[in-house]
Amino acid sequence: MPDDHAQPAAAGQRLCDAVERLVACAHERRSQQEILWGVAGEPEFGGQHDAGALRVRLAGCGHDLAGIARKIADRGVDLRQGDLHHVATFSIAFRMTNNTVGDYVIEVHADPAAVDAAQWNALLDMQASPTPFMRHEYLAALHASGSAVARTGWAPQWVVLRHDGALAAACALYLKGHSYGEYVFDWAWADAYERHGLEYYPKLLGAVPFTPAPGTRLLARDGPARNALVQTIGAMARGLKLSSAHLLFLDDVDRAAMERAGWLMRSGVQFHWTNREPAYESFDEFLRSLARDKRKKILQERRRVTEAEVSFTVHRGEEIDEPLWDFFHRCYTHTYRAHHSTPYLTRAFFAQLSRTLPQMWVMFVAHRRGRPLGVSLIATDGDGRSAWGRYWGALEYVPCLHFEACYYRPLAWCVANRMQRFEGGAQGEHKMARGLMPVATASAHWLADRRFASAVAEFLAQEGAGIEQYVDELRERNPFRST
């Protein structure tokens, strides 16, 4: 695109217009495909999206996103110069010059099965915020089932650091050929690169595929190992001549490590339910803690499900047999297809996890007149502390069934089992009316071109201020009774 740099003002306006169109498309894409129905077809918990978070995250920042484009063009940034080249194939195996960093020996694996599961899980258990989604069994099932593989745009490049032969640090990295299934949106950045004649993809990503659950991403036995791991990830991105690297949904320890390394930080918002101290004795007691209008609305929604003659059965761990998994996947895929999308997670993925991590799952099955018609699935940790809303589907429409299956039944189960926290998935102001409160999330980003990174940094500072204000406003709308 030679004219873009011969006439930077015109190029900036064209890029601005493209990013603004992208914002509008992203708004439409999210309203159709994200949670409940999924980013790029990921039908996850979350239900209908309110516009508030979207206004802050995208529409409200549209001018600023366009500003990134203007700054790139107005400053005469030619992103085609320098060491950014297209990586033609995902069959790359990164190797450092001497395969070491400090006292650590580096390994990079294109198949999770090449990493010892027991060592990976032992290292995970040492971390501040382990989740079952970072267990080797979960990540390996994504790969073995064909759900997160190079063919679907997720090419594993798992990095492992060893010290004296022992596993000292590790990170589940992927070369990504798109930005679907991530829940942290960088479409505008990709569009800006494309407008300047560059391939934004593949990029390097540290995340759990299709899973916006905050937690540990940098597995490390101590601070020096974590710092060496961060250094290695940066070296990988530079060595592969990639446009960028990203680590999503970080815990506080990982966030601090990335900030020290100089990565750009980005804020987001989710909605989590937290049990009180002392814990609620019953779901009715939890409802009584809500403001009268919120409690009344929940009772009305639950009554509509009851009047529709819908009842539920609850199944946990090995109680979820093959027919139940088959029914779940039927509902799961039906929900995708009803919304003109294709599911990422295969039946083989759930089959493998039903064998390797059966204790992780709790399934709520909706029945009417003796016939199952819908299902929701939540994940739990091994400590009985946390639960995560994950997937749901229904074969027919019943008013308020989604709220009953995805919120009220799981929350009642969490109260009965003394769980401390329930995470309802990404975004969704409507969750506040059901007792889930806003929680800040963090991601870290590195961009190879310093001038492009500078423009993005300015945007992220503005977006972060908007997110902070948004969270403050949400907290002022506390759904609980005043004490």
Secondary structure, DSSP 8 states (H G I E B T S, - for coil): -THHHHSHHHHHHHHHHHHHHHHHHHHHHHHHHSTTT-TTS--BTT-S--HHHHHHHTGGGHHHHHHHHHHHHHTT--TTSSS------S------SSSEETTEEEEEESSGGGS-HHHHHHHHHTSSS--GGGSHHHHHHHHHTTSSSGGGTEEE-EEEEEETTEEEEEE-EEEESS-TT-SS--HHHHHHHHHTT----SEEEES-TT----B--SEESSHHHHHHHHHHHHHHHHHTT-SEEEE-SB-HHHHHHHHHTT-EEEEEEEEEEE--SS--SSHHHHHHTB-HHHHHHHHHHHHHHHHTTEEEEEEEGGGS-HHHHHHHHHHHHHHHHHTT---SS-HHHHHHHHHHSGGGEEEEEEEETTEEEEEEEEEE-TTSSEEEEEEEEESS--TTHHHIIIIIHHHHHHHHTT-SEEEEEE--GGGGGGT-EEEEEEEEEEESSHHHHHHHHHHHHHHHHHHHHHHHHHHHT--B---
